[in-house]
């Protein structure tokens, strides 16, 4: 009879609630047995890629990523062309809190197969963890470009990811309403709502909760910089660098703030440090060119600005600086060439901007 007690005096409803728990316990027990068997096989066949990968997959299912990593590093030597090994290694390094070490294997996968969605996604997450938002956006843009060009499917994907994001946020809240990450989330929300003062308060509270995290000092320094609180921004960027000396974005932004404070010699050192850590950092060469220009080191500024032109050919900014430099060096022909390039690129940028926002007369 429905609702009546059944065997052993357990109500039917109570039993139905227990069944999933019993099933999960059975699955966990079975997984442990599989891991023990796979570990025994790996001990007898330590150079068998199939056996090692099977053990890695079982460790990953159980969330034991630290155990997987040495196996994957061994597999890299055994199968240096196996992209699955690189993908798993990058993801597991991310899961164990080492996003910088995860970059190289994930980039290897994406370079060989740009359409690997999981590798692109985790590569974007690693860049976010390292405050490298421009590179993160490129990874996520690649992933978005793989979606079908179908309006209905894209709409459902947007809704689905939005729901997933809300569910993840609920889990984050469940870990602690007053956690440093929740403070950071609120700060980012207020940033999006153009409420910088409220954002700064949240970031400050996050830093108080976890003063050892360089990324929190970096985001707080950026918030101060946006509000033109330059001295506070400098302090936060310097603290970021103390905690993470290779944080090239902190060096870059510190250099930019120092330029605003008319300290080009100090700024120059920060731009040089940023470029040394990330040689392809386009903005670093522009900043270095500006710092040299402000110090009257015109000849030294030229190759830095030319390098920036190579890395960011659409930007008109360096051409106007080069125009001013060549005028001061009495190289009139070079100056006119740069002025011409500046005007051409500036007009193109303005035209592209108008195209994106639409002409006022085109609006209904």
N, C-alpha and C positions, 0 to 999 in steps of 0.2 A: 504494500500500500504506500502511495506517495506521501511523504512527510512522516511516515511511521518510523520507529526505530528499527534498525536492522541488526545484522549479526554483531555481537560483542557490545551491544548497547550504544553504538555510535549513530546519531541521527543521520538521515540521508544527506542533508545539506552539509553537515560537518564533514561527512566522508568526501563529498564532491570537492570541498575546499582542500582536503588533505591530498587528494589524488595528484594534482599538479606538483605539490611539494615532494610527494613520494617519487613521482616520475623524474623530477629534476635531480633528486638524490641518486636515483638509479643511473641517470646519465653521467653525473659526476663520478660515481664509482666506476662506471664503465670506462670513462676517459682516463682515470688514474691507471686502470689495468692496461689500457692501450699504451699509455706513456711508459709504464714499466717494461712492457714487451718491446717497445721501440728503443728504449734505452739499452736493453740487453742486446738487441740486434746491432745498434750503433757501436756498442763496445766490441763486438766480434767483427764488425765490418766498418771500421772507422773511415774508410776511404770510398765507401759506396754512396754516391750522390743521392740515389733514390731513397735509401734508408735514412740518410741525414735529413733530406727534405721532408720525409714523412714525420720524423721526430720534431722538426721545426714547426710543421703545421699543427701538431698536437700541442706543443708548448704555447703556440699563439692562441689556440682555442681556449686554453686555460689562463691566458693573460700573463704567462711567464716569459715575457719578451727578453729579459736579461739572459735567460738560458738559451734562447734562440740565437742571439747575436754571435757568440763564438763559433757556433756550428755554421752559421751563414758566412762568417769570415773564412772558415776552412773551405767551404764550398766555393767561394770566390777563387781560391787557388786551384781547386779541382776542376771547376767549370767557369773559366774567366769570361766566357761569352754567354752565359745563362742569364738572361734579363730578369727571369723570375727571382733569382737569388738576389740581384741588386734591388729589385722592387721590395722584396720582403725585408732586406737589411735596412733600407732607408726608412721604411715604415716602423720597424721595430726600434730603430734608434730614436725616431721621433717619440714613440710611446714611452721610452725610458728617459725622456727629458734631454736628449742630445740632438736638437734640430740642426746645429751647424755640421755635426758629423754625418747627419742624414742627407745633406745636400748632394754630395758627390754621387752616391749610388742612385738617387732619384733622378738627378740630371742625366746620368748615363742612360737610364731607361727612356726618359723623355726625348733625349737626342736621337736614340735609335728608333723610337716609336712615339712620335709626338701625340698620337691619338690614345695613348694609355691614360684613361681617365683617372684611375686611382693614383697613379704616379704623379700626374699633374696636380691633383687635389692635395696630396700630402706635401708635394713640393711647395705649393702655395701656403699651406699651414706652416711649414718650416720657415719660409720667408717672413710670414707674419710674426712668428715667435722671435725672429731676429730683428724686428722693426724695419724690414726691407719691403715696404708696402708697394713700391713701384714694381718690383720683381714678382711679388705675390699677385698683384693685379694681372700681370702678363700670364701667369700660370692659370689663374681663374678664367681669364679671357679665352685662353686656348681651350679650356674645358667647355666653356659656354658655346664656343664656335662649333663644337662637336654635336650639339643638340640639333635635332631635325628642324629644318626651316618650315615648320608647320605651326600656325598660330594657335590652334587648339592644344597641341601637345606642349608648346612652349608655355602657354598659360597654365596648364596643369602642373608643369614642372615648377613654375614660379610659386604656385599655391602649395605644392608639396614641400618644396624647400622652405617656404615660409612657415608651414606647420612644423616641420622638423626643427627649424630654428627656435620656435616657441617652446617646443618640447625640451630641447636642450637647455634653454634658458630656465625652464622650470626645474630641471635637474640641478642646475647651477645654484638656483635659489635654495633648493633643498639642502645643499651642502653648507649653507650659511648665509643668511640674509645680510650679515655685516662682514662678509669675507672681503679680502682685498680685491678679488676678481669681480665681485658684485659692485664694489665701489668703482672699479675701472669701467665696467659695463655702463653704469649710470653716468660716468664722466663722458664716455663716448656718445651716449644718448643726448646729453645736454650739448655736446659739441655739434651734433647733427641738428639740434633745435636752435642753434645759434645763441646759446646761453652760456658764454664762456666763463663767466664768474662762477656759475653753479658747477660747471665742468671742473674748474680748478679746485674747488672745495672737495669734490669727490676724489680727484687725483691725489690731492694732498693727504686725504684720509687713507687712501690706498698705500701711499708711500709710508705713512706712519705705521701701518700694519705690517708691511714687508719692506723695510728700508734696504734690504740686501739685494733686491731685484733691480738690475740695471734698466730693464724695459719700463718700469714704472717711473723712474727718474727721467727717462727719455721722454715719455709721453707728457709728464708734468712740465719739463723744460720747453717742449713744443707748445704747450698751452700758454705758458708764460710769454713765450716769444710772440705768439699770435696777439696777445694783449699788450705788446710792447713793454713788458716788464723785463727789460733786458738783463739787469743784474741778477735777478732770480733765475732767468733762463740760463745764463752762463754758469751759475752755481750747480744747477741740475744737470746740465750737459757734462760739466767737469766730473760730477759725482758718477754719472753713467760711465765715463771713461775710466775712472778709478776702479770701478767694479768690473768693467769689461773693456780692457785696453784696445781690443780689435774692433770695437763697435764703430765702424767707419761712418755710419749715419750721424752718430753723436759728434764725431770730429767735424763732419761736414756742416752740421747746423751750428755748432759752436763757432766755426769759422765765419759763417754768415752773420751771426749775432755780433761777433767781434768787428766785422766790417762796418756794421751799423753803428758801433761804438767808436769808430775811427781809430781802430787798433789794427791796421793792416799787417804789421810785422807779426803779431801774435796770430792773426787769422791765417797768414801764409803757412805757419807751422801746422795748423790744424788741417788745412786743405792738403798739405803734403802727406800728413799722416793718413788721411782718408784715402788718398790715391794709392799710397803704399799698401794699404790693406785691401783695396779694391781697385786695381788698375783701370778697369773699364768704367769707372764712375764719372760720367760726363760732367755732372755739376761740379765735381771737384776741380776739373781743369778750368771751368769758367770762373769759379771762386778764386783759384790761384792766379789766373790772369788779372782779375780785378784787384787782388791784393798787391800784386807787383806793379800794376798801373798806378794805384794810389800811392805807392812809395816812389814813383818816378822811375821805376826800373822798366822802361819801355821795351827795350830790346828783349829782355828776359820774358816779358809778358806775351810777346808775339807767338812763340811756339806753343804756349799753353792754350791760347785762344784758338789757334789753328787746329790743335788737337780736339778741342771742344767742337769745332765746326765739323770735323770728321765724324764725331760721335753723335752729334745732333744737328744734321745739315739743314733742317727746316727752320731753325731758330735764327731770327734776324739780330738778336742782341749782340753777339760777338763782333759782328761786322761794324756796328757803330763804334764799339770800343776800339777796334782796329783802325777805323777811320780817324779817330781822335789821336791814336798813338802815332800813325804815320804822318799826320799833320805836324805833330810835335817833333818828329824826326826829319821833317822837311822832305818827305818822300811823297810828293803831291800826286804822282800818278797812281801809286799804291793806295793813297787815301781816297782818291776818286773811285777807284775800282771797288773799294770796300763800301763806300757810300752808295754806289749803284746797287751792289748786292743787298745792302740793308733795305733799301727802298723796295726792291723786287720782292724780297722775302716778307717784308712787313705788309705789303699790299696783299700778298698771297694769304698770310695769316688772318688778316682782317676779312678777306673774302670767304675763307673757310669758316670763320666765326659767324658771319652773316648767314652762310648756308646752313649752319647747324641750328641757329635760333629762328631762321625764317625771316623774310622781309615783313615789316609791319603791314604792308598792303596786302600780303597774302593771307593774313589771319582773318577768320570769319568775324 
